[in-house]
Amino acid sequence: MLIAQAKAKFSTYPNPAASHWVHEHYEQSGGKFIDTSDPGYKRQILQKKQFEKKQRGTSRVRLPEKKKGDK
């Protein structure tokens, strides 16, 4: 919604002034930015993905194993 308002307010979007306006209004409305430079952030994302993958189970189909003597 803020981006749509910025596009209506500024003649060209994106531009530095419009980006600043969006940033300020996002913070004023209670929005928070995630600090992606935190080393623990990537670890949390990976752990979340691994947990979700375990919840879904494996979707791979196992191929039949080769018998002795088969090439």
C-alpha positions as CSV (number, residue, x, y, z in Angstrom):
1,M,0.0,0.0,0.0
2,L,2.8,2.4,0.8
3,I,4.5,1.8,-2.6
4,A,1.2,2.5,-4.4
5,Q,0.9,5.8,-2.4
6,A,4.5,6.6,-3.3
7,K,3.9,6.0,-7.0
8,A,1.0,8.4,-6.9
9,K,2.9,11.0,-4.9
10,F,6.2,11.0,-6.9
11,S,6.5,11.4,-10.6
12,T,9.1,8.7,-10.9
13,Y,9.4,5.6,-8.7
14,P,11.8,4.3,-7.6
15,N,13.9,7.3,-6.7
16,P,15.8,8.2,-3.6
17,A,13.2,10.6,-2.3
18,A,10.3,8.1,-2.8
19,S,12.3,5.3,-1.2
20,H,13.1,7.5,1.8
21,W,9.4,8.4,2.1
22,V,8.3,4.7,2.0
23,H,11.0,3.9,4.6
24,E,9.9,6.6,7.0
25,H,6.2,5.8,6.7
26,Y,6.9,2.1,7.1
27,E,8.6,2.8,10.4
28,Q,6.0,5.2,11.5
29,S,3.2,2.6,11.0
30,G,5.1,0.2,13.2
31,G,7.0,-1.8,10.6
32,K,10.3,-3.3,11.6
33,F,13.2,-4.2,9.4
34,I,15.1,-7.5,9.9
35,D,18.9,-7.2,10.5
36,T,20.2,-9.7,7.9
37,S,23.8,-9.0,8.8
38,D,23.3,-10.9,12.1
39,P,25.2,-14.2,11.8
40,G,22.4,-16.0,13.8
41,Y,19.8,-14.9,11.2
42,K,21.0,-17.3,8.5
43,R,21.2,-20.1,11.0
44,Q,17.6,-19.5,12.0
45,I,16.4,-19.5,8.4
46,L,18.2,-22.8,7.7
47,Q,16.8,-24.4,10.8
48,K,13.3,-23.3,9.9
49,K,13.7,-24.7,6.4
50,Q,15.1,-28.0,7.7
51,F,12.2,-28.3,10.2
52,E,9.6,-27.7,7.5
53,K,11.3,-30.3,5.3
54,K,11.1,-32.8,8.1
55,Q,7.4,-32.0,8.6
56,R,6.6,-32.6,4.9
57,G,8.5,-35.8,4.7
58,T,10.5,-36.9,1.7
59,S,8.9,-36.6,-1.7
60,R,11.6,-38.4,-3.6
61,V,10.8,-41.7,-5.2
62,R,13.3,-44.5,-4.4
63,L,14.6,-46.4,-7.4
64,P,14.7,-50.2,-7.0
65,E,18.1,-51.5,-5.9
66,K,20.2,-53.5,-8.4
67,K,20.4,-57.2,-7.8
68,K,23.7,-59.0,-7.9
69,G,24.7,-59.8,-11.4
70,D,22.7,-57.0,-13.0
71,K,24.6,-54.4,-14.9
